Each structure stands twice: as C-alpha cells, then as structure tokens.
Amino acid sequence: MAYGMLIDLSKCMGCRGCQVACKQWNDLPGEQTTLGSDFTNPQKRSAYTWTTIEWLTTEVDGRTVSTFTKTGCLHCLQPACESVCIAGAIHKQDNGAVTIDHDKCIGCRYCQLGCPFGVPKYEYDQVVPRMQKCNLCYSRIEAGLEPACAATCPNDAILFGERDELLALAKERIAAGNGRYVDHVYGEHEAGGTSVMYISHVPLDLTTLNTNVTTEAVPSFTWKAMRQLPALVGSAAVLSLGLLAYSNRRARLEAEQRGGGAQ
Amino acid sequence: MTNHWVDYQNTDVFMVIGTNPAENHPISMRWINRAREKRGAKLIVVDPKFNRTAALADLYVPLRPGTDIAFLGGLMNYAMANGRYFHEYVAKYTNASFLIHPDYKFEDGLFSGAKVGEDGQVTYDTTTWQYQLDEEGNYKKDPTLQDPQCVFQLMKKHYSRYTPEMVAETCGMSVAQFLEVAELFTSTGRPDRAGNIMYAMGITQSSHGSQNVRAVAMLQLLLGNIGVPGGGVNAHRGESNVQGSTDMALLWNNLPGYLPMTTAAAHPTLAAYNATTPKSGYWTNRPKFIASLLKAWWGEHATPENDFCYEYLPKVDGRDHSHMSIFEAMGRGELKGLFAWGQNFAVGGPNVAKERSALANLEWMVVADLFETETAAFWKGPGMNPAEIQTEVFLLPAAASYEKCGTITNSGRLIQWRDKAVEPMGEAHDDLWIADRLFRKLRELYVAEGGAFPDPIVKLHWDYDDGSGHPSAEKVAFEINGYTWADRQGVTTFANLKDDGSTVCGCWIYAGYFADFENPKCRSRVKDEPGTGLGSHLGWGWAWPVNRRILYNRCSVDENGQPWDPERPLFRWDGEKFIAQDVPDFTATNPPEVSAKNPFIMMAEGVGGLWSPSGMKDGPIPEHYEPVESPFANKLNRRQFNPVAIISGKGEFGQLTPPSDPNFPYICTTYRVTEHWQSGAMTRSLPWLGEMMPDMFVEISPSLAAKLGVKGGDRVEVTTARGSLVAPAMVTPRMRPVLVHGRETEIVGMPWHWGYMGMFTGASANVLTPHVGDANTQIPEYKAFLCNVRKAGGSGPVRG
C-alpha cells in the first residue's frame, strides 16, 4: 500500500484544524509568534511546526480573492532528502511516508539544502539537533488510521488513501468539475512525482505552492553526474596506468641506451 | 434553528447573512459542501467583510453593517413584485390572506398607535395592528390576496419603497450585485427548490435585531422555505450550549421552555398568569407546563390547593433586568453582589471600560470559571486603582466540559449526553456541585436563622444526591425531563403533562430526552443507513420537541399530504397514513386536509406569521432604520433609528455619537475568528491557538490605510464616544469601503477576543461599543457604530 494525500484547495476554508491536530498528535510545542501581515502563523514551518495553512489575500479584476494553502512535506516518490542523507537516516517507506530516523540523523542539514520545497527543518535550539518534518503520521497509518490532519479536516479537503487511486480521483474531479478546477494535479510530476498532491480552483500563482520546481526526480540530477563515475574512474585508471606504462618504458629505454652497463 | 445541521445537505441555495460558518461553525461547512457537491447547491455570502466563508462562496455581496432590513425587504419586494414567491404556500400556510384593522397605517417612520414620550422614545398601542374578526370572532381573510387590507397587499405596499436602487445605495452593494442575489435566492420560491438562510450575531446584535430576524422569517415564508428539507430560518448559536442555556431560561424574562416570566403587576396569582394563556394553538396547554414546572421545583409542597407554591416564584418588578440594565444599576451603586458564572463580561460586555468600573461598586462578586479571567481580576484592568476598590472577589475554580457529564444542546436543538472523561484539576468542581453546595448552605442558614421569606428556598425540592454526597446530573436530567409524581415514571412527551400537580417537568420542551434513566434518548448514537433518507437520524441524540428535527414540517407537503418536492419526501400520505422521515409537527393520524389548516401549531392563528400583530414592541413588520450611530441620515423614512430601541440616556453609559458626526466618520464593527472563542478566557491560554492568533488587530482596507498613511503592522488608534484602543493594523482587501448614498464609506473591523489576562493579551474591542440595545431583546448593538482611526505611531502588537 503506497499511500498519499490529495489536498483539494477548493474545499479549504482555512480553519486550521489540521495545523492544531498535527501539533496535538505529535505533541509539538506552540511557538512564540507575532501578528503577521495576514493570518498565517507561525509564518514559516519549523522543527516544531510541520504544517501550516498559508493565506494569500489579493484582488483579481477588482474582486477579492482569499486562498488557503496547506504546506508541509510532499513525501516525494524519489526524495532528494533521502538521496543526500549521508547518515542513511531518511527512508521512503513502503507505505509512502518519507521518514527521518532520529537515531541516525546527525543534523547535518544536507536534506534541508537538498529539498526543493524547503521541508526538513533544523532544531536550532537543541544541544543535539536533529531534522524534523511531517512523517505522514507513520504510526497512525501503520495502525490503519488516517494522518491526524486528514482525520480532522471537516470538509474532506485532505483525503488520505492509495496514491494511485487519489491521482485518478483528482483527474476525475477535474474532468467532472465543469471548469471549477485548474487542469493540473500538482504533485503528479513535480519533483518527479509526490505522494501528497493538490488540486486547485484558482490558478496556482494564487496559492503559495512552489510552481518553480522541476518535473524530474531531484536525485536524477546527481545521478546524471554520479552515473559517469565508473566510466570516469575507469578511464582515469586506464589513462594513468597507460601513462605509467609509457613512462616506465621510456625510462627503461633510456637506461638501455646509455650503455647496457652498470645500473 | 428551525431545521438542523445535517439537513443542510438538502439545500439548493444558501444565504449566509450575519453569520460566518466557515470561521465560527466549521463543521457546518461539511454539510454545506455536501449540498454543493451532490445537488449543485449555491452559496451566497452577504457580509461587510470578505471572510473565510466568502472565500468559498459562489456569490459574495458586501453589506453595510446595520442595513439588513433594507436588503431583506428589498428581496421581499423583488419576490412579491416579480411573482417569485411560492403562491400556494403563502396563500394557504401563512397569514398573508388575513385582513388587518382598517386604521392601520405606516407614516413618517412610525406605525399607527405610536405614543411619543418626553425623551423621544416611542411606545406603541397595537390595537390597529390586529386582525379583523367577523361576528363569530373568526379571522376575516381574502384568499385571493387582493384586498388592500390583507397582509399580503400591506406588505407589498410597505416594501415597494425597497427598490433595487434604494437597497443598493443604502446597503453599499451595486444594483447588479443586488439583482444577482435576488434572482438566485428567490429561485427557491418554488416547490422543488429549497433556500436556507443562516444567520447569527450579525443579524441579532442590532438595535433592530429582532426585526432583522423577522425579516429573515418573512422572506422564508414568502418563498415557502419553512418546514421543508433544506430550508429554514437557521440561527447559528454563539456558544456550544447557549441553546441549552436559553431552553433552561438563562434569560431574565423567560421561564424554562420559553414560558413567559411571571411579573408582579400582571400575574399576582396563578389564575392571573393562566388567564394570559393564548386561546388557540398549542400554547393553550401552557397551564400544564407551568403546573409541572412548579411541581418540579417545590415537590411535595406544591399542591393544587396552594397553586403549586406559585407565590414562591419570583416576579419581575416591571423593570428591565437585562445585561445593560444590570450594569447601569451597578454603576449607580444599586447592586451589592454579583455572580459571574462562566461569564467574562469584562471583555464581552458593551462599553466595557465603564462596565469594569461599575464592578468596583459591588461589595462582593463570585466568579466561577476555569481561569482567572478579566472579570475575576477586574481590578487589574487598565486604569483601575486597586487601593480604591472595596469589592471582595471569590474565584471558584470550575470544571471544564470534559471534566463533567451532562448534555449539550446544539443550534439544531439536538441534545447529546456527554460522559465525564477526566477528573477536574486541583479543587475545581463542576457547576452542579457548586450550585448544590451553595443551595445547601443557604438552606441551612435559612433554617437556622430564619429570614424575610425563607420558604421558597427551604421548601425547594432538592433530591439530587447520587448516594455519595455529590449531586447527580442524571437525577437533574430526569427531573428536567419530567415524571409522574405518583410512580416516578419518566414522561416521554409533553403531551402527557397535566395541570393538576400529578406531573413534574423542569422544562416542557425537553420531555422525552431523559425518560429512561438507564438508557436515555439523548445518549443514543444510532445513524440512519448511509445513502438512505434526508438525514433525520432520529436515533442519534434527541431533539426538542419530541425528537422532531424539522419544525413546522407539515409545510413540507401540500393539502393532500404530497411532498412539494417528490425528491425530498419528508412525509407522504399514501391514502391511509403518512410515510414519515421525521416526527410530525401535526396530528398525522388526521387526513391531510385536516392538518393542512393548522401547519404552524404553536401559532394562535395556526399559520405562519408574515404579520405579527402583538409579538413585537416596534412594529408588526420590519422597517429599515439606521443603527443608533450612523454616518448617514435615514433615507427610507423620517425616523433616524429604531424609535423603540433601548438607549442608555444620560449617565455613565450613555456616550453616543450623533448621526453623521464628522469627528467619527467611519463605521466600526466587531466579529470573531476561528482560533479564539468569545472573550478568550480559554483560548488565550492555549499555546496551539495563541501561536496562530497571538495578537489583537484592526482590519482596514488598503484605501483607508493609504488615507491614514499606514501600512500593515503599523499601530492605529481607534476611537469612539466610549473610549479608544491601540492595535496594529491588518491592511487587507477583505475590507472595502461601501458606496452608500453616493459616498464612499470605510468600514473598520476587529475581533473582540482580547483582554489583559491569559497568555496572549491585547486590547478589548468592547471599550468601543455602545450601551444601546434592541427594543424586544435588549441585545447590545455590537455590530454597527461610529469611530475614528488615526495612525498611532510605532508598529507591532500592543500586549497587556
């Protein structure tokens, strides 16, 4: 069972039940915050805030538009974080969740640098800091429950299920929606495909989703380079050996020419 | 509400006015969304602010605070003028055909019968508002609805002034916007379409709030949306159990079950009280309810011979004892002591700085609450000098909702029993325990020392002990439910209550919710089979009255008992009986032609009240008046604001800004957000909520911000005749000026959740609000008043 979530932004009313449910289930502390320019708070995710609803309030053609975007780990199919983790702490599980094993994490923050969505966050205030992010409520889904956010959402804006089924459902909804939805499933291809996907009733630039992300799996970029290594190393080895052989042979020939005499 | 939450899935068009379900009743959006997905329902939001509900709406229309009657009257005019009302329903199920007194008129902003007092306040003699009767005493009617004196024609004439242009320029929306709403919402004036109007404090918290509600009800009657699945006049209650509180007579002018309160002048005896019983409609049974109530309270002492101890029941002295009156009396030093029981009026009351000061005149105050609230610590408030305050304050720690058992009654009249999940912390106790201890001590003192009139306390029937010295919520519930005195069997319906002292009932509308001690109906949690039915779920909890989910549901079928909409058959007469999905609000054993004559059994007339001959102090039908503080002269009639509104007058609380005062040019309004609740007594001490909404703020439009030279986060000072506050501005296109009577007028909005106690502190919006109230309910006008705003210097939150 490879699970995922489908977030239907047309149903989100910004109640933030999901934001609180995540805090409660994961026993995360409240952060010191201050009023922002809109209602988004905490204004950025952190090691202690794994999901937020981000407000975007603007005017389009003289009409006010207000959207609410749920942010958090997208649980990529081929996560950059897993690929760069030098401690082998990050793992894309069979059930779809991308988890960080805190017994192995050394807090090097490579995953924070590698993630195109800015998801993993550092425990700045801890003496032994580790990386934190949404883990798709791993223990809940293993126990047959939904993630806390999905279970809480009053409007079923957050659906939990098999990723493939949710992708099909998303496309059905768009097709049957009579123009209600933008014809795009965010996460079908972004970063090579993610387990947490979005559909939207407004153009994506009216949400806070990152629309500037590659459609190739991020590890595939390093793979392009890494893939050359055997050939490169092999060629370098062959070249070096060749040079050595040539150099040795020249030395031997020079020595022979100076008169077969004493060495 | 007349319908219920789950029924929202059956609606075709929602109109949200003066309520904000996405923010304040988020679960309701689930059912609204279901209607949108399954039936293509449309959501209209009418509000001064583009709130979170508006963000999801199909149609959002701005509305100047306080102009709901202009808007709703405009919709009534549109419906009547264009024939977009449900003809058969109006003719047969409402009093549209009834003839009104020939001398009735409306002129210069006053209804006939107006008596203007010295202070300019008006009282009405309602003689000319009454129905015409024939020689036999029957109502005179014109079933064709043509007679100029019939209710329908009087309404048509009255609201003919509410043209789309008049509505647009009064309310601040465009004519096109008004017509778009009118067309969409009046499309439900047909048998096969149901319209649902939801409202809350935006409608009620006005000097004409009760007439606002009347306007909602009248529009729904015209469209045939009352008593049908997906329809209704649906109040979104402001607290999770305020419905239960008002059912149990929290209000000063009620007895439980909305029986009229006894007054000393009019009801000196039980006979005098019973003489005021309506002569027709289900209220004719009132003597049974009052007798059963008195028997509940005085038990074996209450006998027919002594009128069931009627003389022990307190009687109102003819004065107003609503919230504002209590504080004005406190301000004059007339009150010695006060209980603030789960109430934080030091944040929630109007003109709150004055109300806080008034508390200092008390000798003592008892506060029962979960936290040390602003009320409990009023002497710590801004401007207070504890050295000058003599009040002795007792703070009783109270248990939270999960630390006690009992029922909660939601907006849909649904009563659900809740178990106790955890023990209260420290020495906190549930309210029942506190009340029980208080009573027992009082009784002990009265027995030992006597007093002026000890019997009403000493002889109270108080049989709640659960065997361990703790009062049992179940025993209280059983008494509220009612039982027969002789054999202590629970009554299952108020139809079995008697006026002879043989039955007990603490609240007649609750009869049936807890008849079975072991297995009370309010505990049951049985859902209907998924995919079947209209969502009545009669096995889930228990709704008053008698588990009926949709009130006035006789109106869902025609004279022959056939549902107006076969797709939503709440009832259907099959020739011999009614096939029912709800508890009938009519005698279902009668053939349909019989019950068709009495679809509104609680009304004396038996039909829906478009016209209200004697229920309202300020008019038989609503008329637009400006809020008491307004930047505009009333253009619809010659009276500026509701002539019967409660105005504080001179004295401590009476600071008011005259209309169109240039020193206070902006309209101010207050509201709530999802993240905090009421006065913030609980939510401003919860880190997960405070981190989302840490600080008080003022929402202003980009145009007002530009005018003030202010950007988001800069501090602004908002001032009214009552006081001022400083808070950071949130500059947002959610707020926009409205074009009213040719003038762009800015609206300033703010949440009222903050105070000086708790983890997350800030200014209280209610330092700005006026001590003026509705003519019938005395509810304060929190939603529309005048202010000025200026840049205060500095930026960021103001805490403390």
HADDOCK unambig.tbl for C-alpha pairs under 7 A between the chains (distance, minus, plus):
assign (segid A and resid 13 and name CA) (segid B and resid 22 and name CA) 6.17 0.50 0.50
assign (segid A and resid 13 and name CA) (segid B and resid 52 and name CA) 5.83 0.50 0.50
assign (segid A and resid 13 and name CA) (segid B and resid 53 and name CA) 6.99 0.50 0.50
assign (segid A and resid 13 and name CA) (segid B and resid 56 and name CA) 6.91 0.50 0.50
assign (segid A and resid 14 and name CA) (segid B and resid 52 and name CA) 6.99 0.50 0.50
assign (segid A and resid 15 and name CA) (segid B and resid 23 and name CA) 6.34 0.50 0.50
assign (segid A and resid 15 and name CA) (segid B and resid 26 and name CA) 6.86 0.50 0.50
assign (segid A and resid 15 and name CA) (segid B and resid 674 and name CA) 6.37 0.50 0.50
assign (segid A and resid 20 and name CA) (segid B and resid 688 and name CA) 6.26 0.50 0.50
assign (segid A and resid 30 and name CA) (segid B and resid 687 and name CA) 4.92 0.50 0.50
assign (segid A and resid 30 and name CA) (segid B and resid 688 and name CA) 5.04 0.50 0.50
assign (segid A and resid 30 and name CA) (segid B and resid 691 and name CA) 5.89 0.50 0.50
assign (segid A and resid 31 and name CA) (segid B and resid 691 and name CA) 5.79 0.50 0.50
assign (segid A and resid 32 and name CA) (segid B and resid 691 and name CA) 6.23 0.50 0.50
assign (segid A and resid 33 and name CA) (segid B and resid 691 and name CA) 5.55 0.50 0.50
assign (segid A and resid 33 and name CA) (segid B and resid 694 and name CA) 6.58 0.50 0.50
assign (segid A and resid 34 and name CA) (segid B and resid 694 and name CA) 6.05 0.50 0.50
assign (segid A and resid 34 and name CA) (segid B and resid 695 and name CA) 6.79 0.50 0.50
assign (segid A and resid 35 and name CA) (segid B and resid 693 and name CA) 6.96 0.50 0.50
assign (segid A and resid 35 and name CA) (segid B and resid 694 and name CA) 6.29 0.50 0.50
assign (segid A and resid 35 and name CA) (segid B and resid 695 and name CA) 5.70 0.50 0.50
assign (segid A and resid 35 and name CA) (segid B and resid 797 and name CA) 6.81 0.50 0.50
assign (segid A and resid 37 and name CA) (segid B and resid 712 and name CA) 5.91 0.50 0.50
assign (segid A and resid 37 and name CA) (segid B and resid 713 and name CA) 6.65 0.50 0.50
assign (segid A and resid 37 and name CA) (segid B and resid 730 and name CA) 6.22 0.50 0.50
assign (segid A and resid 38 and name CA) (segid B and resid 730 and name CA) 6.87 0.50 0.50
assign (segid A and resid 41 and name CA) (segid B and resid 691 and name CA) 6.57 0.50 0.50
assign (segid A and resid 41 and name CA) (segid B and resid 692 and name CA) 4.69 0.50 0.50
assign (segid A and resid 42 and name CA) (segid B and resid 691 and name CA) 6.52 0.50 0.50
assign (segid A and resid 42 and name CA) (segid B and resid 692 and name CA) 6.23 0.50 0.50
assign (segid A and resid 58 and name CA) (segid B and resid 733 and name CA) 6.37 0.50 0.50
assign (segid A and resid 59 and name CA) (segid B and resid 733 and name CA) 6.84 0.50 0.50
assign (segid A and resid 64 and name CA) (segid B and resid 733 and name CA) 6.08 0.50 0.50
assign (segid A and resid 64 and name CA) (segid B and resid 734 and name CA) 6.56 0.50 0.50
assign (segid A and resid 65 and name CA) (segid B and resid 55 and name CA) 6.60 0.50 0.50
assign (segid A and resid 66 and name CA) (segid B and resid 55 and name CA) 5.38 0.50 0.50
assign (segid A and resid 154 and name CA) (segid B and resid 26 and name CA) 6.78 0.50 0.50
assign (segid A and resid 154 and name CA) (segid B and resid 27 and name CA) 5.34 0.50 0.50
assign (segid A and resid 154 and name CA) (segid B and resid 30 and name CA) 5.69 0.50 0.50
assign (segid A and resid 155 and name CA) (segid B and resid 29 and name CA) 6.48 0.50 0.50
assign (segid A and resid 155 and name CA) (segid B and resid 30 and name CA) 4.72 0.50 0.50
